[in-house]
C-alpha cells in the first residue's frame, strides 16, 4: 500500500501528493526548503524535514471498501 503525504511545491505553491515509497532521499536545501529526490526527479517543497518526518510517521489509513449490507 502506498504511503502518501501532501506537501507544498516551492515553485508553484500548489499541493502535491507524494508517495513516500518512491523517495530516494530528502535533504535540507537553500532558502529553508526541502529537496525530495525520487526515482524520477527532484522537487523542492516548503515543508521542513521535521514536518515531513512527522507526517510520514502518521498512520493515515483510508478505507474505501464498501459497507457490507
Buried (B, 14 or more C-beta within 10 A) or exposed (E): EEBEBEBEEBEEEEEEEBEBEEBEEBEEBEEEBBBBBBEEEEBBBBBEEEBBEEBBEEEEEEEEEEEEE
